[in-house]
C-alpha cells in the first residue's frame, strides 16, 4: 500500500468513528424526569385599555391529558375532540399536594399584593425523552362571583435542542344561560326540547352536577413560548389580563413497580 493510500484510509476511518458514535447516541434518546410547577393569575385592575376579543373557537392539542386526581368540572360544547386513553407510568402526571409545590412563596406574594388574584396553582411530575415533548396538560378552573370567568388551556414542556415551555390559555367571561342549548356537537345529559341551536362561534359551558350552563361572551388569550435556559430560572409570561409563572425542576423518581395506569386524554 502506498503512503498516500494509507493516509487517505486512516483519515476516512478517523472521521467515520464520531459519526458512528453520534448515530448510536441518536438511536437511544435519554429519558429525564422533571417536576413542573405553574401559577396562573389575573390582574384585578386592567389599565391597559385593551378590549376583550370577540368569542372565537378554541381547541386543545391532540393528546391533551387531565392530571390524575382531578375531575373535569364541566362539559365544553365546543371543539376539543373526543376522549381516549393512553398509558403512562403510575408516578407521572399526578396532581401534587400543596406541600410539594415549589412556587408557594411566589403565590403568597401575588395574593398579598392586592393587585393580583391567583386563579390556580398546580404541580406534577413527568418524564421527557430527548427530542420529544410531554403530553399537553389541561389547566381549567372556574372563577365564581358576580362576573364569573373560566380559565381554560394547556401547558406543554418539550425538548428540541433546548427545553421549552408553551402556554396556551384563554380567560373566558361568562353569563348564565336560562335554558339548555343543544350544541351542534351534541351534549351528554338532558336537553330542553324547546332550545335553539347555537349561533356560529357561540360557546356554552355545561357545568357538572345541577349547576346552570354558562355562555362565553368574551375571551382573552395568552399564547406564548419560552426557552428554558436553566432549570434554576422561573419563567414568566403575561398578557394585559392574565399572567403565568412556571418552573421546571429536575426530579429523580424512586424505584417503582413496572405497572402502568390509564389517563384520560383529549385527541
N, C-alpha and C positions, 0 to 999 in steps of 0.2 A: 504494500500500500504506500502510495506516495505521501510525502509530508503534507501537501496541500489537501489531499483527500482525508487524511487523519484529522487535520484541523477542522475541516468542514463537518465531519462526522461528530467530533467532540462538541462543537458548537450547537449542532442540532439536538444532541442528547441533553446538553445543558439547558437549553431554552424550553425543551419539552417537559422537563420534570416539574417546574412550577405550574404549568398548565394542567398536568395530571392531578397535582395536589388540589388546585382550585376546583377542578371538576368533581373530585371526591368530596370536597367540603360542600359544594353546592348541592350534591345529592343527599346530604344529611343535614337538613336545616335544624338549627338549635332551638330547643324549647325553653322559654323563660317564663317565670311566673311574676305577676305584679299585683299589688293592691291599688285599686282605683278609688279615689275619693272625689266627690263633687258636691258643690253648693250652688243652687240656683236661687237668685234673689231678684227683687224688683225695687225700683226707685219709688218711694212714696209720693214724691212730687216730681212731675215731669216738666222741666223748664226748657226743654229743647225746642218746643214749638212744633214738633213733627206730629202730623196727624196719623191716626191708626189706619193702616191699609184696609182696602175692601176685602171681604171674605173671598178667599181663593181655595182651591182644592189642596189638601195636604195629604202626604203619604209617608210611610216609614220604609226604610230599606229592606230588601229581601233578607230573611234570616234574623230579623229583629227578635230578641228574646226578652222575656219578663224575668226579673230576678227571682230566684227561689225564695219562698217565704212571703211573697207579695201576690195579692189577688187583684186583678184589674177591677176598678170600681165602676166602670161604665162600658157601654157597648156603642162604639162610634158607628155612625151610619154613613161614613164616608170612606175614602179609598185606602184601606190598609190591607186588603187581600184576605186570604183565608189562613186559618191556623193549622200548623202541623207540628210534629215532634222531631226533635233532634237529640242526639245522645252526647252528653258532656260529662266530665268527671264529677263525682259526688261533691268534691270540695270546691267546685268552681261556680261562680255566679250565684252565690248565696248573699242575700241582703244582710249585711253585718250589723250587729247591735251598736248602740251609741258609744259604748266604752272601747270599741275597737276602731272608731273613726279617727282620722288624723287631722281633720280640719275644724275641730271643735272650737279652738281658740279664735279662728277667723269667723266662724259663725256667731260666736258670742260678741265679737267686736261689731259685726254688722247689726245685730239685734240691739245693742246698747247705743248705737249712734243716733237712732231716731230718724235717720234719713232712708233706711232700707228695711225691707221685710224679707226674711229668709223664707222662700217658698218651700224648699225641700233640701235635705242633706242626706246623702246616701254614700255607701261604700260597699265594695265587693272585691273578690279576687278571681283571677283567671289566668290562663296560660296563653302565650303568644309565640307562634313559630316565626322564625326569621323569614322576612319577605311576605308575611301574611297579615291578616287583621283578626282581632277578636270579633265575635258577633256584636252587632249594634245592640246596646242596652236601652230598653224603653224607660223613660222617666216621665211619669204622668201624675199630676197632683191637682186636686180641686181646691180653689181658694173661695171659701164661703164668705158671705156678708151681703151688704146692700147691693154691691156691684160684683156679682160672682164672676170668677175667671177660672180658666183651665190652663195649666201648664202641660204641654204635651210635646214629646220629641224623643230624640235618641242621642247617645254619646258613643263614639266609636274610637277605639285605640288600634293603631296599625304600625307596622314597621316595614318601611321600604328600605332606603338606605339609612334613614334615621327614624326615630319614634315620632309619631304624630297623633294628635287627638282632634277629632271632628265633632263639633257641637252643632246639632240641627234641632232647634226648638221653635215653638210657637206659643205665645201667650194669647189666649183667646178670651175676648169679652163675651159674656153670656147673658141671655134673658130667658125667663121661663116660657115654656110653650104650654098653652092651655089644653091642647088635645094631642094625642099621639099622632105622629105623622108617619105615613108609610114611605120608607125610603125606596128608591129605585133599586137599591142593592138588597132590600128586604130587611126585616127586623125579627129577632128572636123574641117571642113573647106575644102578649095580647096586643091587638091593634084596634083602633077606633074605626068602625066601618064607614063613618062619615068624614074621615080625614082626607086631606088633599095630598097629591103628590108634591114632593119638594121641588121648589123652583131651582133652575140651574145655578150651581155654585152654593146652594144653601147647605148648611151643615147642622145636624141636630145630634146632641149628645144624649143617649138614653142611659140614665144612671141605673145602678143596681138597686135592688130591693124595691120599695114602693115610692122612691123619690121621683119627682116630675122630670120630664125631659127638658133639656135646655137648648136654645138655639144660639149658634155662634153669630154675633152681629159685627165683630171686627177681630182681626188677629194681627199680632206683631211678631215678625220672625227674627231669629238670631241664627245665622248660619255662618260659622267661622271655622278655620283650621289653624292649629298651632303646631309648630315643630318643637318637640321636647328635647332641648339641647342637653339638659341634665335632669335626672330624677330628683335632684335636691331642690329644683325650682318649682314654684307654684305658677300654674298657667292662669291667665286672666283674660276673659272675653266679655264684651259688653255691647249693648245697643242702647238707644235712648230710653228704653223701657225696662229691660231685664239684663242681668249680668250672670256670668258663670265663673266660678273658681274651681280649678281642677288640679289634682296632684296624682302622679303615678309613682309608686314606690316599689322597688324590687322586693319580692317575698319568696321565702323558701318553704314549700309545703312539707308538712310532716308525712311520715310514711303512712299510707292508707291502703286499703284493700283495692283490688283492681276492679271492683264493681262500679258500674256507671248508672246514672239515673237520667230520666227524661225531663226536658224543659220545654215549655210552650214557646213556639216561635211564630213570627209573622212572616209570611212569604209574599 
